[in-house]
Amino acid sequence: MSIEQRIIELESRQAFQDDTIAALNDELVEQQRIIERLQVQVQVLARRQEEMQSSFGIDEDEAPPPHY
């Protein structure tokens, strides 16, 4: 294999790898956005649960009634 052919092969591989890295980076950015949205939703749900427990006067340390 000549040096010119080897250089062409290496340039092709590099171009393919650059494209793959860019695609993976785009996917990673999207996944991070999804994770951040899910974290906000979990925080909202946790706050709602705490509010509901306090509005009904339920303490976390309170034992369940005897019939449980």
Buried (B, 14 or more C-beta within 10 A) or exposed (E): EEEEEEEEEEEEEEEEEEEEEEEEEEEEEEEEEEEEEEEEEEEEEEEEEEEEEEEEEEEEEEEEEEEE
